[in-house]
Amino acid sequence: MPVYEALTSEKHAVVLDIGAAYTKFGFASEFAPRHIIRTEVLFKKTNTLRKIFDFECPQDLYDLLVDFIHMIYFKYALISPKDRPIVIVESLLCPTLFRETLAKVLFLQYEVLSILVLPSHLVCLSSLAVDTALVVDVGYKEAVVMPVCFGLPIVQAWQALPLGGEAIHMNLKGLLNSANTGVQHLSEATLEDIKIRCCFVTKKSRAEQLALARCDLVPPPDVLYPHKGVKTFTITGKVREKTFEVLYEEDNDHLCLSTMILDAILKVNIDLRHKLAENLVLIGGTCMTLGFKARLKEELLKQAANTRYQILNIKDFKFHSPPCKENYAAWLGGSIYGATEILSMKAVTKEFYLREKHLPDWINLRDVDACTTCDDSGKGRVL
């Protein structure tokens, strides 16, 4: 029996959000994804577990995506890919090679009906019913800040830094090694489990004290973490408290997560700056960490008082509370859009793809103007 069985004859679109670490899969008009799985697959040629984004060449990426899409449809969804359209939620900064290869796999290998590609930083606002906000996406590989004004992403104001889950894992690994826990070569899954279960974002006042050579603060309790079911090792309170500090430590260019947000606000029109500061939307799994929002607000208020950002004259920052967990907020936006008439109006059909040999891109001037094609009924369709 398939996982999804509608009460009516209508076949809802498949909604897919492929992230660097996790992929969200489900159906349009639903409030949560059916499955959240790691973006990795058991590669048949080498019989090894490989991440999709760790490809070596375009052909290697094609082979990985073929196996990955096959796993999604025939292991988790248990439906035929030919029966339904698919909604792809992607970042505006997604590499062209990846999106073109994904379209090639879906259209030529699995013969899907149509594809609707949606920008994640825009559709995540649909569940909040706002059209102007500053979207802060803290993912696995990087953190991206994208202002959205009146429903249009301001691409020239975007900011990005390699401050995501991967940087946190590397910092945690270094802290554990310096603490002499006696455990070497921890896997990515183990580091993530330690981060989620044991670590948190501390207050700024405590973080400043922890950065001193001599600190008199009472650390949080140590935690005994079971490893491989045969032994345990100690995660000290300082390690638990300092794991997420990599997000707020300024680099050589004085850039960190809080300065990214302020730099993005600084690049938009002066009339929109206060509105963006009062409409911050956080998405990505890292934003779910205990204490993340409170610490980010502290950092923003401190940075806004500096001479560099006094021109903004911003005294307060406000965060939206989405109706779902931050890790699948973008997927929920895709689910909402996939249940509207936009799916039939702007989806790229297989006929269009076979004729044009490419997927319309956000930054390609050839694709800015609306393209018109004809469906089986002879009516014009806007792509």
N, C-alpha and C positions, 0 to 999 in steps of 0.2 A: 504494500500500500504506500503510495507516495506520501512524502512529508506534508505536502501542500495539496489540499483538495477543496476547491471552492464550492460554495453552496449553489452558485449559479454557473451558467455556461461561460461566463466571462473569464478570460485567462489574464490574470494580472501580470504586469511586467516584473522581471527579475531586477533587483537593485543590488549593485556590486560596488563596494568601496575597497579598493586594493591599497593598503598602506604598506609602508616599509617593513613593519613588524607584524601587523595583524590585518586580516581581511574580514570585512563585514558583509554578510550575504543574507538576503531576505527577499520579500516581495512588496510591491508597491501597495500603498494604503495601509500598511501595518505599522504599529507604533514602535517596534523593536526588531532588530535583525534576528533571523532564525538561528544563525551560527556566527560565531566569531572565532576564526581559526588563524593559526600562524601562516604567514605568507611564505611558505616553504613547501617543498614537494619531494617525494622520494623519486629521484631521477633514475629512470629505468636503465639508461645506458651504463651508468657507473654503480647503480644500486646504493647511492648515498643520499642523505638528506641535504638538500640545498635550498638556500634562500633565493627567491625569484629575482631580487635586485642585484644579486652577486653573479651576474652573467658575464661571460668572457667576450662574446661577439654577438652580432644580431641573430645568427642562426642558433646559437646557444640559448638566447632569450626566447626565440620562437619555440624551441623544443621544451623549455621549462614551462612556458605559458600553455602549451598544448596539454601537458600532463596536469597542470594546475587547474585549468578550466574543466578538464575531464573529471577530476576529483570533485570539484564543486557540484557539477551537474549530476553525476552518476553515483556519488557516494553520499553527499549531504542532501541535495535537493530531490533526487530520484525523479527527474523530469527530463523530457527531451528538449535540447536547446533550440530546436526548429519551431517549437510551438509558441514561443513568447518573445516579445521584444525585450531588450535589456537596457537598463539605465546604469551608466558608468559615472560614478562620482569621483572626480579627479581634482588635483591641485592645478591652479593656473600655471604653476611652475613645473608641471610634469614634463619630463624629457620627450621630445618629439619621437625619438626612436621607440620608446616604450609604448606610447599611445598608438603609433602606426602599427607596431607589431601586434598589439592586442587586438586592434581592428582587423588585421589580416587573419589572425587566429579565429576570431569569432565569425567573420563573414565567410572565409574560404574553408576553414577546417570544420566548423560546427554549423555553418549556414543559418545563423540567427536571422530573424525577420528584419529587425532594425535596431539601431543603437542611438540612444540619446545620451550625449556627454554633457555633464553639468559641472560647473566649477564649485568646489567644496566650500570655498570661502564666501560664496554668495548664497547658496541654497541652505546653509546652516541657519540663516536668519529667518527662513520661512516659518519655522515652528515658534518664533518669537513675535511674528507679525510686525517687524521693524524693517525699514529700508535703509537706514543709516546707522552704521556701527563700525567699531574697530575690531576686527576678528584676529585673535591671537591663537595660532595653531601650534601647540607644543607637541610634536610627534616624536618619532623614534630617531630619525636622522638629524632633524633640524627643527628650529622654531621659526615660524613665518608669521609676520604681521602684515595684514592687508586691510587698508581702509576701504569701506564700502559706503558710497554716498548716493542716496536716492536710487538704490538698486544697481549701481554701476561700480565695479571694483576699480579703484584708483591705482592702476598697476605701477605708475611712475613713483608712487610713494611707498612701495612695498619694502620690507626689511627682512633679512634672513641671517641667521647665525647657526653654526653647528651645536646648538644647545638643546638637546633632546634626551630621549631615553638612553641612547648609546653613550653620550657624554656622562650621564649619571652613572651608568654601569661601569665605565672606565674609572671614574672617581671612586666609586664604592670598592672596586677591585684594588685600587692603590691604597685606600685606607685600611682594608683588611690585611693586605700584605705588610703595611707598616706597623699594624697592631700585633704582628706575629701570632696569628691565629693557628698557624701550622697547616693550613689548608691551601693547596696550590691548584691552579688550573680549574677554577670554578667555571661551570658552563654558563651560557647566557641565560638559560632558564632558571638556574639556581640564583644567579645575581638578581634577576627580576623578582623572584620569589622573596628574597631577602629585602629588596627595596620596598616591596608592597607590604610585607608583613611586619617589618621591624623599623623602618625608617620614616622620618617625617620632616617637614619644613619648620625650622625653629624661628623664633622671633628675631628681629634685626638686632636688638640690644644684646641678646645672648650670642648672636653670630659675631658681633664685633668683639666681644670678650673672648670667644673661642679662638679668634685670629691672633690674639696676643701670645707672646712666648710663655708667659706665666698666667694661668687662668685659675681663679679661685671659685668659679661657679661649681655648684653641685651638679654632676652630670646625671642624665636619666639612668634608670636601672639597666644593667647589662641583661642580655638575652642569650639563652642557650639555644642554638639552632641545630636541629638534627640534620645530619648529612649522610645520604645514601643508606639510611636506616641502620647503620652499624656504629656510628659515633656521633658526637656532638662537638661543636666548637662555640666559643663565646664571641658574641658581637657586642662590643663595648658601647656605653652610652654616647661617647664622643663620636664614634663611627655612625651611630644611628642619627645623630643630630647634624653631622657635617656632610652627609651624603649629597644633599641637594644644594649645597652652597656653590657648586660650580655654575649654577644658573645665574647667580647674582654677583659673581666675581668679575670685575672689569678686566678686559684683556689689554694688550699694549695700545690699542686704539681707543681705550676707555669705552668699550662697548660691552653690554650685557643685556639681559632680558628686558630690564626696565628702560634702558636707553633706546633699545629698538622701538619700543612703543612710543616714546616721546619723539624720536626722530621721524617716525611715520606721521605723527600728528603735525609735526613742524612742516612737513612737505605738502600738506593740503591747504586749501583756501582758508584764510583767517576766519571767515564766518562759520566754518564747520568744525573748528578745533574744539571748542567747548562741548559741542554735541557729541563728538567722537569720544571725548574723555568721559562723558556721562553714559556712554553706551559701549562698554567693553564686553566682548563675547569671547569666552575662553573655550577652546575645543582641543581635543587630544587627550590621551590617557594620562599623561603626566599631570594635567591640571586637576585630576581627581585626588591628588596627594593631600593628606591632612595638613592644613596650615598654608597651602599654596596661595590662595587668594589673599589671605590676610597679610602674608609677607610681601606679596607683589604690590599690594596697595601701599605698604610702608615704604618700599623701595621707590615707588613712583612719586610719592609725596616728598621724599628726600631729594630725589633727582630734580624734581620740578622747582625746588627752591634754589638750585645751583644757578650760577650766572649764565651758564650755557643755555638753560631753558627758561629763564625768567621772562623772556619775550612772550611765552605762551600765556602767562598769567592764569594758570590753572590751579585752583585751590582744592579740588576734590576729584576723585575718580569713582565711578560707579560700575558695578558688574551686573550683567544679566544672569538670571538663574534659569537655564534651559529646562524644558519639561522632560529631560532625559539625562542620562549620564553623558559626560563630556566626550567619552571615547567614541560614541557613535552618533554625535549630534549632526555631523555632515551626512551620514547615512540616512537619518530621519528626514532631512531636507530632500534627499533624493527620492525617498519613499513618497513624500507629499507631492513632489513635482510629477512623479511617475503615475500618479492617480488622476492627473488633470489632462485637459485637452492638449497641453504642450507636447505630450508624448507623441500624439498623432500629427501635430503641426510641424515640429522641428526635429523629429528623429531622422537619422540618416538611414535610408533604405539600402538594401543589398544592391539594387539596380543602380542607384546613384554611385555607390562605392566601386562597383565593377566598371562603371563608365569613367569616373574621375580618377580612380586608382589612388585615392588618398582620403583621409578623414579631415573635415574642416577644422582648422586650427584657430586659436584665439588671436594669434599675433600675425597671421598671414593675411596681407591686404587683399588677396584674391578671394578670401572667404569672409571678408567683412560685410560685403553686400549680400543680401539674401539671394540664395540660389533657388531656382524653381525647377522642379521635376514633375513628372506625371506618374500617378499611381495607376492601379489596374482599372479604376473607374474613369480615368481620363481627366480627373480634376488636378489642378495645380497644387503642389505641396511645397511649403516653405521650409527650407532646411536651415 
